[in-house]
Amino acid sequence: MKNIELCELTETDAEFIFKLLTQPSFKANIGDKGVIDLKTALTHLKEKYIASYKEFGYGLWGIRDKDLNCFVGVCGLVSRPDFEVPDLGYALLDEYTKQGYVDAAAKMSIAFARGLGNLTQLNAITSPSNQASINVLEKLGFKFEKQFTLTGYEGVSNLYQLAL
C-alpha cells in the first residue's frame, strides 16, 4: 500500500500542474487544457482546482507520496454542469503510473464521497480508448452505463457509475 495523502493544491503548486497537464499522455487521455507555461498553469490551478474547493468543498486533490515528499498526480471529485453528482477524476505524472497510486487515491476519494452523506452514486468518465483507466474503474466497482458526448470535449466518452 502506498504511503499517500490527498491535499488541496495551492498557488505554489503551479509548476506541478504545468508538468502534469502538458504531458502528452494527459492531453491524449484527458484533453488539452490550454496550459502552455507557468502563468497559464497558475490560472488553471486557481480557476479549476482552488475554485472547486471553495465552491463545493472538494475537487481534484494532489496525491502526495509521503515517503518521496512530492506530488505524483491528482485524484478527487469533479463537479460538472452535465451531471447532478460528481465524478471521480485522476491523472498521474507518467513516471508514477502502474504503481498503485490511483487505486489508493481513488479509494480515499470514494470514501470521502460516501462520507458526504448526500450522494447515492459517483460517476466516472473516460475515453473509450483508455483501457488502463477502464481497468481501474472496473476494479473499483464502477459499472459501464453508456457512451455520450461530454460538453467541451471532442468525441465520445464512456460514463461509469458506482453506487455509494
N, C-alpha and C positions, 0 to 999 in steps of 0.2 A: 504494500500500500504506500502510495506517495505521501510525503510529509508536506501537505499543501494547506494554504488558506486562501479564501476568496476575499478580496478587499476592494473597496471603492478606489477607482483611479482618480488622480488629481492632475492639475495642470502640469505638474512636474514630470508626468509620465508621457509627455508628447513624443519623445524620442522612441519609446517602446511602441506606441501606437503607429508612428511613422513606419517603423520596421515591420510590424505585423501587417498593416493594411497595404503596403507596397510589395509584399511578396507575390510572385506570380501565382502561387497556389491559392492565395486569398482571393486575388482578382478572378481566377478561373472558377473557384467553387462558391464564392460569396458575392463578388462583384467589385467593380471599381468605384471607390467612394470619393474619387477626386482628390485624394491626398497625394501631393507632389513634393512637399517639403515640410519642414518643421512647423511653419506658420499654418499651413492648411491642416496639418495633423492636430495642432492645438485647437483650431477652430472646430474640427470634427469632434475632438475629445470633449470640448465644452458643450457643443450643441447636441450631441447624441448621448454620450455616456453620462456626464455630470448632470445634464438637464433631466435625464431619466431618473437618476437617484432622487433628485429634488421633487419631481412631479409624481412619481409612482412609489418611491421607497425601494426601488430595485432597478436593476439594469444589467449590463454586462460588467461583471467584476473582473479584476485582474486575478489570474491564477498565479499565486506566488509560491515558488518552491522554497520552503523554509530552510532546507539544507544548502541550496545553492544561493539563497538570498537574491532571487531575481524573478521577474515575471516570465512565464513560459507561454502564456496565452491569455485568453479571456473566456469566461463562461458565465451564463446567468439568464435572466428573464428579459425578454424583449416585448414591449407593448407595441402593437401595430394597429393602425386605424381599420384594417381589414377584418380584425377579429376581436371578439369580446374578451378572450382570455389571452394571456401572454404566451409566447413560445420560448422554448429552450434554445439558446444560441451558444455557439462556441467556435473558437478558432485558436490554433496554436502556431507558434513560430515553428518553421519547418524542422529545426534541429531537435524538437521535443515531441514529434509525432510518434505514435505507436509505442509509448512508454507508460500508458495508464493514466495520464493526466486528465484527459477528457472524461473518462469513466468516473474517476474520483470526484472531479469538479462538478460533473453533471448530477451525480448522486447528491451532492451538497445543495445544489440549486433546486433539485426536485424536493428535497426535504424542506428547504426554505418555502417553496410554493405551497407545500402541504401545511406548513405552519401558519400561513396567512389565514387559513380557515374559511376563506370565501371563494375558493376555486374548486370546481369539481373535475376539471381536466386541465391539461397542459398541452399545447401544440408544439410541433417541431416542423421546420421547413427545410428541405434540402433539394438540391438539384438531382434530377433522376439519374444523372451520370456519376454522382459522388457516392460510390459504393462503400467507401470507408465510413462515411457519415451514416449511411443507411444501416450498416452493420452495428455501429454504436447505438443508434436509436432502437433497433430491434433488440439488442442485448439489454437495454434499459427497460424494455417492456412497451415501447411505443408501437402502435399498430398503424399500418398504412390506411389512410382514409380515401384520398383522391389526388388527382393531378389538377392543378389550377394555375392561373396566371396571377402572380403577386404584383400588386401595384408598385411601379417604379423599377421592376426587373424585367429583363428580356427573357422570352422563352417560358417554358412550363416549369413548375415546381411541384414537388411532392409534399403533401400535407400528412403528417403523422400526428396521432393523438395518444395521450396517456391518461387513463382515469386516475384521479387522485383519491 
